[in-house]
Each structure stands twice: as C-alpha cells, then as structure tokens.
Amino acid sequence: MNLALFDLDNTLLNGDSDFEWSQFLIRTGVLDRELFEVKNLAFYEQYKAGTLDIHEFLDFQLKPLSRHSRKVLDAWHQQFMRESIMPMITKPSRDLVNQHRNDVCAIITATNSFVTAPIAREFGIDHLIATEPEQRNGEFTGRVAGIPCFREGKIARLDEWLAERGWTLESFENTVFYSDSLNDLPLLGRVKHPVAANPDATLRAHAEQHGWRIISLH
C-alpha cells in the first residue's frame, strides 16, 4: 500500500485557488476592490516569501464566508469553478493523479476546505486534508476550526488524518508528496519520496541539494 500526497495551489493547479477565490469575489462585486485587492496581493506575496502569518490571513479569508448563506456561497463556487479553476487544471496534473489511482491519494492544502473540496472532486481524489472553516448549523462563522493546515500544521493534520484510520506514515510501503512551495519543506522532509513540482526558487535549491526529484506540471 502506497500513499500519494498532493499540494494543490501552484502544484496540481497552475495558479492559487485561495488567491483566485478572493479575486473572484472582488471581480463579481462581492468584496470591495479598493479594500481587499491590495491586501489579497500582499498576503499572496507573503505566502510566496515564506513570511505569511496564517492566522492573520485566515481572518481575512474566512470572514467573507460568514457574511453570506451557504446556499449563496455554493452557487458562487460553481461559477468560480467554471471561470477560475477549470482553466488552471492541466493535462500533466491529471495524468500525475491518474498514475496514482491504485494508491491512497489525498490533497493536503493550506487553502480552506470550502474552496478546495469541489476541486478535489474534480481531480477524482477522495481524501482532502485542508484548513477547516468553523461552521455552526451548516453556516460559516468566519473563524478557523482546529489547526490550520499550513507548514508544520500540515504534519499535525496529516498525523490526525492517518490516526483516524489506524495508520501512520510507516504503514505505507512508499510515501510521496508533491509540492511547489518552500512552506511545505517540513512535510516534504517526512515522506520517503519528496517531489518538487513547479518549485519556487527556495524549494528548487533545496531539492537540487538533496537530490529530490523535480518535475513540471504546467
């Protein structure tokens, strides 16, 4: 039995679903462009630089979910999938996922599960480990539930997910994790086969230094 873990943004996707969700809400007039676009761009640059304060970002990202009903949000997400996400899914990404059809597969992402669950379904990946927005009576509160699935938090959330199923990483003959980001170095260091997919400069240098496989999906 093998385990294949996939980061989502800028790995399986040729773009960032978290960033694009805010841009979608700005473009459709749900969020005020003047107030939100500069912040969204700033948070994205901090993420790429490895300096993001995840709790500050989640306060920004999850608050809009609490201002609208789940029914309205789901309708917006269908439009978001068509307009923003489908153009970011490449054939090499689909082919990579298909190569692991006989393995246990999971997307593991810092982006919240409201944004990412439909994307995981589009890829045909059954398991999603993501940052979880807090819900009350089926509606979002604007807060995060549990540990954000980010940096070392990805390891904690993965360990929880494995334990729920009676597994550890050592339960698997092979473990592979595909990621583009320096933010995933903690988890990349835990699997047997770390793969730098479309890596940023920091991850590429680390991968070259340690002899990790480097691939392009875009």
Backbone hydrogen bonds, N-H to C=O, Kabsch-Sander energy under -0.5 kcal/mol:
donor,donor_aa,acceptor,acceptor_aa,energy
3,L,174,N,-2.6
4,A,104,V,-3.1
5,L,3,L,-0.5
5,L,176,V,-3.1
6,F,106,A,-2.4
7,D,178,Y,-2.7
10,N,15,G,-2.6
11,T,8,L,-1.7
12,L,7,D,-0.8
13,L,8,L,-2.6
14,N,88,M,-2.9
15,G,13,L,-1.6
17,S,15,G,-0.5
20,E,16,D,-2.6
21,W,17,S,-2.1
22,S,18,D,-1.5
23,Q,19,F,-2.1
24,F,20,E,-2.6
25,L,21,W,-2.2
26,I,22,S,-2.2
27,R,23,Q,-2.9
28,T,24,F,-2.2
29,G,26,I,-1.2
30,V,25,L,-1.8
31,L,25,L,-1.9
36,F,32,D,-2.5
37,E,33,R,-2.2
40,N,36,F,-2.8
41,L,37,E,-2.5
42,A,38,V,-2.3
43,F,39,K,-2.8
44,Y,40,N,-1.9
45,E,41,L,-2.1
46,Q,42,A,-2.2
47,Y,43,F,-2.4
48,K,44,Y,-2.3
49,A,45,E,-1.7
50,G,46,Q,-0.7
50,G,47,Y,-1.1
51,T,46,Q,-2.6
52,L,46,Q,-0.7
54,I,52,L,-0.9
57,F,53,D,-2.4
58,L,54,I,-2.7
59,D,55,H,-1.8
60,F,56,E,-1.5
61,Q,57,F,-2.8
62,L,58,L,-2.9
63,K,59,D,-1.1
65,L,62,L,-0.8
66,S,62,L,-0.9
66,S,63,K,-1.3
67,R,63,K,-0.5
67,R,64,P,-1.0
68,H,65,L,-0.9
73,L,69,S,-2.6
74,D,70,R,-2.7
75,A,71,K,-1.6
76,W,72,V,-2.3
77,H,73,L,-2.4
78,Q,74,D,-1.7
79,Q,75,A,-1.5
80,F,76,W,-2.6
81,M,77,H,-2.7
82,R,78,Q,-1.8
83,E,79,Q,-2.8
84,S,80,F,-2.6
85,I,80,F,-1.6
86,M,81,M,-2.7
88,M,85,I,-2.0
89,I,85,I,-0.5
89,I,86,M,-1.3
90,T,12,L,-0.7
90,T,88,M,-0.7
94,R,90,T,-2.0
95,D,91,K,-2.9
96,L,92,P,-2.2
97,V,93,S,-2.2
98,N,94,R,-2.3
99,Q,95,D,-1.6
100,H,96,L,-0.6
100,H,97,V,-1.5
101,R,98,N,-1.5
103,D,100,H,-2.2
104,V,2,N,-2.7
105,C,103,D,-0.6
106,A,4,A,-2.1
107,I,127,H,-2.3
108,I,6,F,-2.4
109,T,129,I,-2.5
113,S,131,T,-2.1
116,T,112,N,-1.9
117,A,113,S,-2.4
120,A,116,T,-2.5
121,R,117,A,-2.0
122,E,118,P,-1.8
123,F,119,I,-1.7
124,G,120,A,-0.6
124,G,121,R,-1.0
125,I,120,A,-2.5
126,D,124,G,-0.6
127,H,105,C,-0.8
129,I,107,I,-3.2
130,A,128,L,-0.6
131,T,109,T,-0.6
131,T,111,T,-0.7
132,E,145,A,-0.6
134,E,143,R,-3.1
136,R,139,E,-3.2
139,E,136,R,-1.7
141,T,134,E,-2.1
142,G,134,E,-0.5
145,A,132,E,-3.5
146,G,144,V,-0.6
150,F,148,P,-2.0
153,G,150,F,-2.6
154,K,151,R,-1.7
155,I,151,R,-0.7
156,A,152,E,-1.8
157,R,153,G,-2.7
158,L,154,K,-2.4
159,D,155,I,-2.8
160,E,156,A,-2.0
161,W,157,R,-2.4
162,L,158,L,-2.8
163,A,159,D,-2.5
164,E,160,E,-2.1
165,R,161,W,-0.6
165,R,162,L,-1.2
166,G,163,A,-1.6
167,W,162,L,-2.8
171,S,168,T,-1.7
172,F,169,L,-1.4
173,E,1,M,-2.6
174,N,1,M,-0.7
176,V,3,L,-2.3
177,F,193,H,-1.4
178,Y,5,L,-2.3
179,S,177,F,-0.5
179,S,195,V,-2.1
184,D,181,S,-1.7
185,L,182,L,-1.6
188,L,184,D,-2.8
189,G,185,L,-1.9
190,R,187,L,-1.9
191,V,187,L,-0.9
193,H,175,T,-2.4
195,V,177,F,-2.8
196,A,213,R,-2.7
197,A,179,S,-2.7
197,A,195,V,-0.8
198,N,196,A,-0.6
198,N,215,I,-2.9
200,D,180,D,-2.6
204,R,200,D,-2.9
205,A,201,A,-2.2
206,H,202,T,-2.0
207,A,203,L,-3.1
208,E,204,R,-2.7
209,Q,205,A,-2.1
210,H,206,H,-1.9
211,G,207,A,-0.8
211,G,208,E,-0.5
212,W,207,A,-2.4
213,R,194,P,-0.8
215,I,196,A,-2.6
